Structure formats: C-alpha cells, structure tokens
Amino acid sequence: MTDATRRGRGREERAVLLAAGLADLAVSTIGSAVGGLRGLLGRSDTADLVRDLEGDLTARGRLALDRYTRVPPAHLEVLAQHVQARRTADGGDD
C-alpha cells in the first residue's frame, strides 16, 4: 500500500468520523430539546413562553439576515464622510 492510498483512507476515515460525530451531536441536541419541550408543555404560562420565543426567534432571524446580507459601506466613502464632517465642524468650505 502506498502513502497516497493510506492518506486517502485517512481522509475518508476522518470524513466518516466527522459525519458520525455531527450526527451524534444532532441526535443528542434533538433529544435534549424534546426533553425541554416536554417540561415546557406542563407549565401554566405556555402561551407567554411561546410569545416570548416567537419574539426572540424573530429578533435572532433579523440579526442573522443583517449579518449576512448587509453590505458594509465603502471604506473610502466613510473616510470622505469623516473629512467632510471635520471640515464642516471647523467652518471650512474646502
């Protein structure tokens, strides 16, 4: 067996182990979530909790969208705005 073959198997093995680890994490997370959900369903203030959860999820979604979709302003444009503001504050007309 050549080194390239061993390295290929090593990569494949690592990929399988990573996938198995992710699957295990997902299963345990789902299990914990289901257990927590069962506990929540027995509470008398479930409607309030659902309302709070909806608000939290909406805010989290807004933050996530802003993080990934908002385009930052151009660097030179920001610098030009700072220069213009400084000139205005100093009373210059340049």
DSSP file (Angstrom, degrees, kcal/mol; ACC not computed):
  #  RESIDUE AA STRUCTURE BP1 BP2  ACC     N-H-->O    O-->H-N    N-H-->O    O-->H-N    TCO  KAPPA ALPHA  PHI   PSI    X-CA   Y-CA   Z-CA
    1    1 A M              0   0    0      0, 0.0     2,-0.1     0, 0.0     0, 0.0   0.000 360.0 360.0 360.0 135.4    0.0    0.0    0.0
    2    2 A T     >  -     0   0    0      1,-0.1     4,-2.0     4,-0.0     5,-0.2  -0.392 360.0-110.9 -88.0 167.3    1.4    3.4   -0.9
    3    3 A D  H  > S+     0   0    0      1,-0.2     4,-2.8     2,-0.2     5,-0.2   0.880 118.5  56.5 -63.6 -37.2    1.4    6.5    1.2
    4    4 A A  H  > S+     0   0    0      1,-0.2     4,-2.4     2,-0.2    -1,-0.2   0.895 106.8  49.3 -62.5 -39.4   -1.1    8.2   -1.1
    5    5 A T  H  > S+     0   0    0      2,-0.2     4,-2.3     1,-0.2    -1,-0.2   0.919 112.3  47.5 -65.5 -43.5   -3.5    5.2   -0.5
    6    6 A R  H  X S+     0   0    0     -4,-2.0     4,-2.5     2,-0.2    -2,-0.2   0.904 112.3  49.6 -64.3 -40.9   -3.1    5.4    3.3
    7    7 A R  H  X S+     0   0    0     -4,-2.8     4,-2.5     2,-0.2    -2,-0.2   0.908 109.9  51.6 -64.9 -40.3   -3.6    9.2    3.2
    8    8 A G  H  X S+     0   0    0     -4,-2.4     4,-2.5     1,-0.2    -2,-0.2   0.918 112.3  45.5 -61.6 -43.5   -6.8    8.8    1.1
    9    9 A R  H  X S+     0   0    0     -4,-2.3     4,-3.1     2,-0.2    -1,-0.2   0.880 110.5  54.8 -66.9 -36.4   -8.1    6.3    3.6
   10   10 A G  H  X S+     0   0    0     -4,-2.5     4,-2.4     2,-0.2    -2,-0.2   0.908 110.4  45.6 -62.2 -41.4   -7.1    8.6    6.4
   11   11 A R  H  X S+     0   0    0     -4,-2.5     4,-2.6     2,-0.2    -2,-0.2   0.921 114.1  48.3 -66.8 -43.4   -9.1   11.4    4.9
   12   12 A E  H  X S+     0   0    0     -4,-2.5     4,-2.5     2,-0.2    -2,-0.2   0.921 112.3  49.2 -62.3 -42.9  -12.1    9.2    4.2
   13   13 A E  H  X S+     0   0    0     -4,-3.1     4,-2.7     1,-0.2    -2,-0.2   0.915 111.4  48.9 -63.8 -42.6  -11.9    7.8    7.7
   14   14 A R  H  X S+     0   0    0     -4,-2.4     4,-2.8     2,-0.2    -1,-0.2   0.899 110.7  51.2 -63.7 -39.4  -11.8   11.4    9.2
   15   15 A A  H  X S+     0   0    0     -4,-2.6     4,-2.4     2,-0.2    -2,-0.2   0.913 111.8  46.7 -63.4 -42.2  -14.7   12.4    7.0
   16   16 A V  H  X S+     0   0    0     -4,-2.5     4,-2.6     2,-0.2    -2,-0.2   0.916 113.2  48.9 -65.6 -42.5  -16.7    9.4    8.2
   17   17 A L  H  X S+     0   0    0     -4,-2.7     4,-2.5     2,-0.2    -2,-0.2   0.898 111.6  49.4 -64.8 -40.0  -15.8   10.1   11.8
   18   18 A L  H  X S+     0   0    0     -4,-2.8     4,-2.6     2,-0.2    -2,-0.2   0.926 111.9  48.2 -63.2 -43.9  -16.7   13.8   11.5
   19   19 A A  H  X S+     0   0    0     -4,-2.4     4,-2.4     1,-0.2    -2,-0.2   0.911 112.6  48.5 -62.8 -42.1  -20.1   12.9    9.9
   20   20 A A  H  X S+     0   0    0     -4,-2.6     4,-2.5     2,-0.2    -1,-0.2   0.899 111.4  50.4 -64.9 -40.1  -20.7   10.4   12.7
   21   21 A G  H  X S+     0   0    0     -4,-2.5     4,-2.4     2,-0.2    -2,-0.2   0.910 111.3  48.0 -64.2 -42.4  -19.8   13.0   15.3
   22   22 A L  H  X S+     0   0    0     -4,-2.6     4,-2.5     2,-0.2    -2,-0.2   0.899 111.7  50.0 -64.1 -40.6  -22.1   15.6   13.8
   23   23 A A  H  X S+     0   0    0     -4,-2.4     4,-2.5     2,-0.2    -2,-0.2   0.914 111.1  49.0 -64.0 -42.3  -24.9   13.1   13.6
   24   24 A D  H  X S+     0   0    0     -4,-2.5     4,-2.5     2,-0.2     5,-0.2   0.912 111.5  49.6 -63.6 -42.4  -24.4   12.1   17.3
   25   25 A L  H  X S+     0   0    0     -4,-2.4     4,-2.5     1,-0.2    -2,-0.2   0.914 111.2  49.5 -62.0 -43.0  -24.4   15.8   18.3
   26   26 A A  H  X S+     0   0    0     -4,-2.5     4,-2.6     2,-0.2    -2,-0.2   0.915 111.8  48.3 -62.8 -43.3  -27.6   16.4   16.3
   27   27 A V  H  X S+     0   0    0     -4,-2.5     4,-2.5     2,-0.2    -2,-0.2   0.921 113.7  46.0 -64.6 -44.0  -29.3   13.4   17.9
   28   28 A S  H  X S+     0   0    0     -4,-2.5     4,-2.3     2,-0.2    -1,-0.2   0.886 113.3  49.9 -68.3 -36.4  -28.3   14.5   21.4
   29   29 A T  H  X S+     0   0    0     -4,-2.5     4,-2.5    -5,-0.2    -2,-0.2   0.921 112.2  47.1 -65.9 -43.5  -29.3   18.1   20.8
   30   30 A I  H  X S+     0   0    0     -4,-2.6     4,-2.6     2,-0.2    -2,-0.2   0.904 111.1  52.7 -64.0 -40.6  -32.7   17.0   19.5
   31   31 A G  H  X S+     0   0    0     -4,-2.5     4,-2.1     1,-0.2    -2,-0.2   0.916 110.9  46.4 -60.8 -43.4  -33.1   14.7   22.5
   32   32 A S  H  X S+     0   0    0     -4,-2.3     4,-2.5     2,-0.2    -1,-0.2   0.902 112.0  51.3 -65.1 -40.8  -32.4   17.5   24.9
   33   33 A A  H  X S+     0   0    0     -4,-2.5     4,-2.5     2,-0.2    -2,-0.2   0.899 109.6  49.5 -63.9 -40.8  -34.7   19.8   23.0
   34   34 A V  H  X S+     0   0    0     -4,-2.6     4,-2.3     2,-0.2    -1,-0.2   0.912 111.0  49.9 -65.7 -41.5  -37.5   17.2   23.2
   35   35 A G  H  X S+     0   0    0     -4,-2.1     4,-1.7     1,-0.2    -2,-0.2   0.914 112.5  47.2 -62.4 -42.3  -37.0   16.8   26.9
   36   36 A G  H  X S+     0   0    0     -4,-2.5     4,-2.1     1,-0.2    -2,-0.2   0.880 109.8  53.8 -65.4 -37.9  -37.1   20.5   27.4
   37   37 A L  H  X S+     0   0    0     -4,-2.5     4,-2.2     1,-0.2    -2,-0.2   0.894 105.5  53.2 -64.5 -40.3  -40.2   20.8   25.3
   38   38 A R  H  X S+     0   0    0     -4,-2.3     4,-0.9     1,-0.2    -1,-0.2   0.912 109.3  49.4 -60.6 -41.4  -41.9   18.2   27.4
   39   39 A G  H  < S+     0   0    0     -4,-1.7     3,-0.4     1,-0.2    -1,-0.2   0.884 110.6  50.4 -65.0 -37.8  -41.1   20.2   30.5
   40   40 A L  H >< S+     0   0    0     -4,-2.1     3,-1.6     1,-0.2    -1,-0.2   0.860 101.9  60.7 -68.5 -34.8  -42.5   23.4   28.9
   41   41 A L  H 3< S+     0   0    0     -4,-2.2    -1,-0.2     1,-0.3    -2,-0.2   0.776  99.3  57.6 -66.4 -24.2  -45.7   21.8   27.9
   42   42 A G  T 3< S+     0   0    0     -4,-0.9    -1,-0.3    -3,-0.4    -2,-0.2   0.507  87.8 100.1 -83.2  -2.8  -46.6   21.1   31.5
   43   43 A R  S X  S-     0   0    0     -3,-1.6     3,-0.6    -4,-0.2    -3,-0.0  -0.470  70.2-138.5 -84.3 154.6  -46.3   24.7   32.5
   44   44 A S  T 3  S+     0   0    0      1,-0.2     3,-0.3    -2,-0.1    -1,-0.1   0.697 100.0  57.4 -84.1 -19.5  -49.3   27.0   33.0
   45   45 A D  T 3>  +     0   0    0      1,-0.2     4,-2.1     2,-0.1    -1,-0.2  -0.098  65.5 127.4-102.2  36.0  -47.7   30.0   31.3
   46   46 A T  H <>  +     0   0    0     -3,-0.6     4,-2.6     1,-0.2     5,-0.2   0.877  69.5  55.3 -60.3 -40.7  -47.0   28.2   28.0
   47   47 A A  H  > S+     0   0    0     -3,-0.3     4,-2.2     1,-0.2    -1,-0.2   0.910 108.9  47.8 -61.9 -42.0  -48.7   30.9   25.9
   48   48 A D  H  > S+     0   0    0      2,-0.2     4,-2.5     1,-0.2    -1,-0.2   0.906 111.6  50.6 -64.6 -40.9  -46.5   33.6   27.4
   49   49 A L  H  X S+     0   0    0     -4,-2.1     4,-2.7     2,-0.2    -2,-0.2   0.892 109.7  50.1 -63.8 -39.8  -43.4   31.4   26.7
   50   50 A V  H  X S+     0   0    0     -4,-2.6     4,-2.5     2,-0.2    -1,-0.2   0.907 110.6  49.8 -65.4 -41.4  -44.4   30.8   23.1
   51   51 A R  H  X S+     0   0    0     -4,-2.2     4,-2.1     2,-0.2    -2,-0.2   0.922 113.1  46.4 -61.7 -44.8  -44.9   34.6   22.6
   52   52 A D  H  X S+     0   0    0     -4,-2.5     4,-2.6     1,-0.2    -2,-0.2   0.903 112.0  51.3 -64.0 -40.8  -41.5   35.3   24.1
   53   53 A L  H  X S+     0   0    0     -4,-2.7     4,-2.8     2,-0.2     5,-0.2   0.899 108.4  51.6 -63.3 -41.2  -40.0   32.6   22.0
   54   54 A E  H  X S+     0   0    0     -4,-2.5     4,-2.3     2,-0.2    -1,-0.2   0.922 111.3  47.3 -62.4 -43.9  -41.5   34.0   18.8
   55   55 A G  H  X S+     0   0    0     -4,-2.1     4,-2.4     2,-0.2    -2,-0.2   0.914 113.0  48.7 -63.1 -43.0  -40.1   37.4   19.7
   56   56 A D  H  X S+     0   0    0     -4,-2.6     4,-2.6     1,-0.2    -2,-0.2   0.913 112.5  47.6 -63.5 -43.3  -36.7   36.0   20.4
   57   57 A L  H  X S+     0   0    0     -4,-2.8     4,-2.5     2,-0.2    -1,-0.2   0.877 111.0  51.6 -67.2 -37.0  -36.6   34.0   17.2
   58   58 A T  H  X S+     0   0    0     -4,-2.3     4,-2.3    -5,-0.2    -2,-0.2   0.933 112.2  45.9 -64.0 -45.3  -37.8   37.0   15.2
   59   59 A A  H  X S+     0   0    0     -4,-2.4     4,-2.4     2,-0.2    -2,-0.2   0.908 113.2  50.0 -63.6 -41.9  -35.0   39.1   16.6
   60   60 A R  H  X S+     0   0    0     -4,-2.6     4,-2.4     1,-0.2    -1,-0.2   0.904 110.7  49.8 -64.0 -40.8  -32.4   36.4   16.1
   61   61 A G  H  X S+     0   0    0     -4,-2.5     4,-2.6     2,-0.2    -1,-0.2   0.896 109.6  51.2 -63.9 -40.3  -33.6   36.0   12.5
   62   62 A R  H  X S+     0   0    0     -4,-2.3     4,-2.5     2,-0.2    -2,-0.2   0.921 111.4  47.8 -63.3 -43.6  -33.3   39.7   11.9
   63   63 A L  H  X S+     0   0    0     -4,-2.4     4,-2.4     2,-0.2    -2,-0.2   0.911 111.8  49.9 -62.5 -42.7  -29.8   39.8   13.3
   64   64 A A  H  X S+     0   0    0     -4,-2.4     4,-1.8     2,-0.2    -2,-0.2   0.925 112.2  46.9 -64.1 -44.2  -28.8   36.8   11.2
   65   65 A L  H  X S+     0   0    0     -4,-2.6     4,-2.4     1,-0.2     5,-0.4   0.916 112.7  49.7 -64.0 -42.2  -30.1   38.4    8.0
   66   66 A D  H  X S+     0   0    0     -4,-2.5     4,-1.4     1,-0.2    -1,-0.2   0.896 109.8  52.2 -62.1 -39.1  -28.4   41.7    8.8
   67   67 A R  H  < S+     0   0    0     -4,-2.4    -1,-0.2     1,-0.2    -2,-0.2   0.872 120.6  31.1 -65.2 -37.6  -25.2   39.9    9.4
   68   68 A Y  H  < S+     0   0    0     -4,-1.8    -2,-0.2    -5,-0.2    -1,-0.2   0.635 126.6  36.4-100.4 -15.1  -25.2   38.0    6.1
   69   69 A T  H  < S+     0   0    0     -4,-2.4     2,-0.3    -5,-0.2    -3,-0.2   0.674  87.3  97.2-112.8 -20.7  -27.0   40.4    3.7
   70   70 A R     <  -     0   0    0     -4,-1.4    -4,-0.0    -5,-0.4     0, 0.0  -0.547  64.5-142.6 -75.5 130.5  -26.0   43.9    4.7
   71   71 A V        -     0   0    0     -2,-0.3     3,-0.1     1,-0.0    -1,-0.0  -0.810  19.6-124.9 -92.7 125.1  -23.2   45.3    2.6
   72   72 A P        -     0   0    0      0, 0.0     3,-0.1     0, 0.0    -1,-0.0  -0.336  35.1 -95.5 -66.9 152.3  -20.7   47.4    4.6
   73   73 A P        -     0   0    0      0, 0.0     2,-0.1     0, 0.0     5,-0.0  -0.294  48.8 -89.0 -66.9 153.1  -20.1   50.9    3.3
   74   74 A A     >  -     0   0    0      1,-0.1     4,-2.1    -3,-0.1     5,-0.2  -0.379  32.4-130.7 -63.8 137.9  -17.2   51.5    1.1
   75   75 A H  H  > S+     0   0    0      1,-0.2     4,-2.2     2,-0.2     5,-0.2   0.906 106.1  47.7 -58.9 -46.7  -14.0   52.4    3.1
   76   76 A L  H  > S+     0   0    0      1,-0.2     4,-2.5     2,-0.2    -1,-0.2   0.849 108.8  55.4 -66.5 -33.2  -13.2   55.4    1.0
   77   77 A E  H  > S+     0   0    0      2,-0.2     4,-2.2     1,-0.2    -1,-0.2   0.916 107.7  49.0 -64.6 -42.1  -16.7   56.7    1.3
   78   78 A V  H  X S+     0   0    0     -4,-2.1     4,-2.1     2,-0.2    -2,-0.2   0.919 111.5  49.5 -62.7 -43.9  -16.6   56.5    5.1
   79   79 A L  H  X S+     0   0    0     -4,-2.2     4,-2.4     1,-0.2    -2,-0.2   0.910 109.9  51.0 -61.2 -42.5  -13.3   58.4    5.1
   80   80 A A  H  X S+     0   0    0     -4,-2.5     4,-2.6     1,-0.2    -1,-0.2   0.888 108.8  51.5 -63.3 -38.9  -14.7   61.1    2.8
   81   81 A Q  H  X S+     0   0    0     -4,-2.2     4,-2.5     2,-0.2    -1,-0.2   0.893 109.6  50.0 -64.8 -39.2  -17.7   61.5    5.1
   82   82 A H  H  X S+     0   0    0     -4,-2.1     4,-2.4     2,-0.2    -2,-0.2   0.918 111.6  48.1 -64.3 -43.3  -15.3   61.9    8.1
   83   83 A V  H  X S+     0   0    0     -4,-2.4     4,-2.6     2,-0.2    -2,-0.2   0.928 112.4  48.9 -62.4 -44.9  -13.3   64.5    6.2
   84   84 A Q  H  X S+     0   0    0     -4,-2.6     4,-2.4     1,-0.2    -2,-0.2   0.912 111.9  48.6 -62.5 -43.1  -16.5   66.4    5.2
   85   85 A A  H  X S+     0   0    0     -4,-2.5     4,-2.3     1,-0.2    -1,-0.2   0.892 111.8  49.5 -64.5 -39.5  -17.8   66.3    8.8
   86   86 A R  H  X S+     0   0    0     -4,-2.4     4,-2.0     2,-0.2    -2,-0.2   0.906 111.4  48.8 -66.4 -42.0  -14.5   67.6   10.1
   87   87 A R  H  X>S+     0   0    0     -4,-2.6     5,-2.1     2,-0.2     4,-0.8   0.906 112.0  49.0 -64.1 -41.0  -14.4   70.4    7.6
   88   88 A T  H ><5S+     0   0    0     -4,-2.4     3,-0.5     1,-0.2    -2,-0.2   0.905 111.2  49.7 -64.6 -41.1  -17.9   71.4    8.4
   89   89 A A  H 3<5S+     0   0    0     -4,-2.3    -1,-0.2     1,-0.2    -2,-0.2   0.845 111.3  49.3 -66.2 -33.9  -17.1   71.4   12.1
   90   90 A D  H 3<5S-     0   0    0     -4,-2.0    -1,-0.2    -5,-0.1    -2,-0.2   0.597 114.4-117.9 -80.9 -11.3  -14.0   73.5   11.5
   91   91 A G  T <<5 +     0   0    0     -4,-0.8    -3,-0.2    -3,-0.5     2,-0.2   0.610  64.2 144.4  85.9  12.2  -16.1   76.0    9.4
   92   92 A G      < -     0   0    0     -5,-2.1    -1,-0.3    -6,-0.2    -2,-0.1  -0.530  43.0-156.3 -85.7 153.9  -14.1   75.4    6.3
   93   93 A D              0   0    0     -2,-0.2    -1,-0.1     1,-0.1    -5,-0.1   0.197 360.0 360.0-109.0  14.0  -15.6   75.5    2.8
   94   94 A D              0   0    0     -7,-0.1    -1,-0.1   -10,-0.0   -10,-0.0   0.487 360.0 360.0 -62.2 360.0  -12.9   73.4    1.0
